[in-house]
Amino acid sequence: MMTSRERINTIFAGGKPDRCGFWLGNPHTDTWPLYFNHFGIETDEPTPVSDAGNVVSQANLGWRAEEQLRRMLGDDFRWICPQWTSYKHPDNKPIWEHQHNAHDGLASAGVFAQCEDAREVEDFPWPNPDYLDFTQTIQALKGAGDVYRASGMWSCFFHDVADFFGMENYFVKMYSDPEVVEAVTRKICEFYLEANERFFALAKDEVDGVFFGNDFGTQLDLLVSPRLFDRFIMPWFTKFTEQGHRHGYQVILHSCGAIHKVIDRLIDAKVDALHPLQAKAADMDAASLARDFQGRIAFMGGIDTQHLLVYGTPDEVRDDVRRIKSLLGPNLVVSPSHEALLPNVPPENVLAMAEAVAEL
């Protein structure tokens, strides 16, 4: 019997694991109390203290309760990400301080919405990597136990660039002012790359895989054409992937949506695993992925959170897990098709998912 760490490493390396892996994902903060209550896990915290992907102190009771539930369900994977806790600006400024307010909506204008000269990008007060402090993340990694540790900056540069322009402006400027788009993208990615270099130098072999994410797809297709993807996104994506491998880590890419058209490109860039396999998005069903890509990349996710986990019965969930294992296994980590499980996903269905994964 493999340990969780051995199992996931083997799965992502394309080897022969003892069985498929399992990741619960990162349930929404409103979901954890429902699961604690259902599974009889005691905590003095009225609500959990960690948000999806955030690092919390291991001395915290909320963290201990989450870990207890993960171990009860046989969870093999931990996402311990420094993105949201490591930037310690002396004035408490966030990494990206001059974006539009996220509550204004994706179409609202960002700071570079009217920029037509790439030289203006250089004058912007970009974040200083000297303000990074990874102490909290390193402590969490060291205390994680014999599970797979996914880490590294989330490096969601596609979303960050969209925020700096406003999403509609971002897409228009790919045509009207491509040099400005490239300049903003370069500044954002250079910060993440430098942050990773500093983090990896400290984390060393406490990390197994680099897990980073950019949602490139909608329910039906890519957000941008493959041609624009190749110009503005893929070169930087390749740099992050090469960086992870250079440090001896596996690379797991997160992208929601229908990204079937570019999976071959991701494989060519040597991505080890693809997450989360949005089951109801176009051509992202398990049968299509198995037909076109099996044996060339490992898979993580695939259990539908849009309908099945919300409305299905535990028996229906078990049957679907078995189906997906038969199609995509053994190099598969079974997990929800979106990691932030909402309170409308019954705990009985989560248990059914975990139990079906453990079946040999």
N, C-alpha and C positions, 0 to 999 in steps of 0.2 A: 504494500500500500504506500503510495507516494504521499509526501506532505503536500499541503496546499501550495507552498512555494515551488516545490519540484514539479507539481502537476501543471501549474499555469506556465512556468518556464518551458516545459516540454511541449505544451499545446502551442504556444506562440512560436516555438522553434520548428514546428512542423514534425515533431517526433511522435512517439507512441505513448500517450499517457495511459494511466490505469483506467481513467474514465473522463468524461467531459467535466469541465470546471463549472463553478457557480459564483456569480456576483449578484447580491441583492440590489446593487445600485446605491444611490444616496437618496432615500426617501425625503420628501419635503418636510420642513420643520413641523408642519401641522399633522403629519402622518405618524411620526414616531410615537406620540403618546397613545394613539389608538392601538398600535402594535404592542407597545409595552403592556398595556392593559389586557389585551387579548392573550398574550403569551405568559402573563403572570410575572413580568419582570419589574422589580421594585426600583424606584428611583425617587429621590427627594426633590428632583427638578420637576416643576409643573409642566414644562416644555423642554425639549432638548435644546442644547446650546450650540450645536453645530449646524451649519447650513451646508448645502451640497458642495463637497470638495474642500471645505474649510478645515483647517487644523485646529483642534481643541486640546486643552491640557488633559493628560491622562489621569490627573488627580480629580478631574471633574466627574461628578456622579452621572451626568447625562452621557458623557463619553463612555463610561463603564457600562451603562445600560445598553447603549448601542452595540458595544462590542460583545456583550453577553448574548444579545439577540443574533448577531452575525454568527457567532460560534454555534449557537443552538441550531441554526439553519444550515450550517456547513458551508459558510461563505469563505471562498478561497482567496479573495482579492481585496486589497485596501488601497484606496485612492487618498494619498496624503500630499496635498498640493500646497506649495508656498505662495501661490499667486495673491491671495487675499489677506495674508497676515505678515508678509515679509517687508513691505515698504514702510519705513519709519521716518517720514519727513518730519523735520523739527517743528513745522507748523501744522502737522497732522493732515497734510494734503494727500489726496490719493495719487496713484500712479499717473492716471490721465485726468488732469484737473480742469481742462477747458473744453470738454465735450458739452453738447447740449444736455439738458436734463433728460434722463432716460424716460421719464414719465410724459415727456412731450410727444413721444412717438418716433418711430424710425424715419419718418419722412421729414421731420423738422430739421432746420438748417443747423449744421455744425460750424465750428470755428473757421474751417477752410472752405465753406460753401461758396464763397465769392472769390476765392484765390485763383489767380490766373498766372502767377509767376512762382516757379519752384524756389526761387531765392528767398521768398517770404517764409518758406517752411523752415529754413535754417535758423531764423530769428525767434522761433517759438520756444518757450521755456520747457523743453523736454525733460523727462524725469532723470534724476541722477542715480546711477546704480550704486554709488557710495552710500546711499541711504538704505540699502538692503540689509536685512538682518534675518538670517535663516535659523537662528537658535531653536525656535519653537518647532519648526518643521523637522530638524535633525533629531530632536528629542523624541518626537512622535514616531519617526522612522525606527529609531533604535529600540523603542518599546513595542513595536507592532507585533512581535512574535513571528512564528514560522509560517507566514502568509506571504503572498506575492505583494510587493510594494510598488505601486505605480506613482510616479511623482514628476517633478519638473514643473516649470511655469506652464500655465494653461495656454499661454501664447496665442490667444484668440485674435490674431492680427486682422483677419478679415472683418470681424465685427468692430474692432477698434477703429479701423480705417473708415468703416461705414458711419460710426459715431462722429468722427471728426468732420465728415462732410454732410451727414444726413444721407440715409441710404439711397434715396432717389438721385440726389446730387452726385453721390459716389459713382453710380452706374452711368450717369450722363457724362461725368468728367473722364471716364475711361475713354470716351470718344473726343470730347472737347478739349480737355487739358490732361492728357495722359502723363506728361512729365510731372505735374503736380501730384497726381495719384501715386506715381512711383516714388516721389520724394517723401511723401507722408508714410507710405508703406515701409520704406527703407528705415526711417527714423524709429518707427514702432518695432520693427523686427530686430533692428540692431540692439535696442534695449533688451528685448526678450532673450536674444542670443547671448548677450553679455551676462544677464542675470543667470541664465542656465550655466554658463561657464563657471561662475562663482559658486553657484549652488552645487554643481556636480563635483567640484574640487573638494567640497566639504562632505558631501553625502557618500561619495565613493560607492562601495558595494552594499550600502544600506538600501539602495534603489535597484530594482530589477528592470523596470521599464519606464520610458518616457511616455506620458499620457497627455496629449494636447488636443485642442478642439477648435474647429471652425465649422459652422453649419453652412455647407455649400448648397443645400438643396431645399426645394419646397416639397409639397406632397406629390407634385407631378414631374418636376424636372429640376435642372440646375438653376441657380439664381442668375448666373451669367453664362454666356456661351462657352463652349470648350476653347474657342480661340482666345477669348478674354481671360479665361481661367489660366491658359498657358502663359499669357503675358504677365498678368498682375499677381497671380496667386501661386502657381506651381513652382516658380524658381525659389521663392522663400520657403514654401512647404518643404522642398527638397533640402534646403539648408538646415532646417530643424531636424529632419530625419537623419541626415548625415551627421549632425552634431551628436544626436543620441547614440548612434552606432559607434562613432569615434570614441565615445566614453565607455563603450562596452555594454550599452543598454539595448533592450528591445524597444520597439517603437509601436505605440498603439494610437491610431488616429480616431478621434471622435468627429463624426459629421452626421447630423440628422438629415433627413430628407432623401430625395431621389437622386443619388449620385452615381448611378450605374454607369453613366457615360464616361466617368473619369477613374473608375476603379482600376482599369488597366494601367493608367498613369501612376497611380499610387503604388501598385505592385512593382512597376518598373523602378520607382524610387526606393524600393526595398522596405516598404511598410510591413511590419510583422503581423499586425492584427487590425481589423476594422470594427469599429463600434459606432452606433448601437443597432444597426440593421433595422431601420424603421419599417416594420413589417407591412404596413398598409400603403407605403409610398410606392410609386410606380417602379416596377422591376426590382424591388428590394426584398421580395418574398424569398423564403429559403430555397424554394425549388429553382428560381432563376439564378440566385447566387451560387448554388451548388453546380448548376449546369455550366456557368460561365467562368467561375473562378476557383472552384474547390481544388485544393492541393497546391495553390499558388499563394494563399494568404490565409491566416487564421481568422476566425469570426468570433465576435463577442456581442451578445444581445439576442434580438430576434423574437422575443416573446411579447406579443402585441399588447401595448398599453392603451391603445385607442378604443378597443372593444373587448377583446378576450379577457384580459385581467380585470377589467371593470365590470363586465356583465356576464362573463362565463361562469360555469360551475367549476368546483375543484376538479371534477372528473374531466371536464373539457380542457382545463389547463394541463392536467397530466397528459392527456392524449396529445395535445399540441407540442408539449415539450418532447415527448417521445418521437413525434413526427420530425421535429426540427433536428433532434439528435441523429436520427437516421439519415437525414439529408446532409447535414453540415458537419457531423462528428467524424472522427474523434477530436479534431483540432478546433474545438468550439468551447467557449465559455458561455453557458446559458445565463441570460440576464434579461431584464425588461428592455423593451425597444425604446424606452426613454428612462434614464436613470433616476430622475426625480419623481419617484412614485407619489402620486397624489392621494389624499385621504379617501378618494372613491375606489381605491383598489382594496378589496377585502383581505384581511390577514389570512383567511382560509385559502385564498388563491395563491398568496405568497408561499404558504406552507406547501401547497400542492406542487408548486413550481420547484421548490427546493427538494421535495421528496422524489419527484420524477427525475431530477438530475442525478441523484445518488443511486438510482437503480442501475444495476450492471446488466 
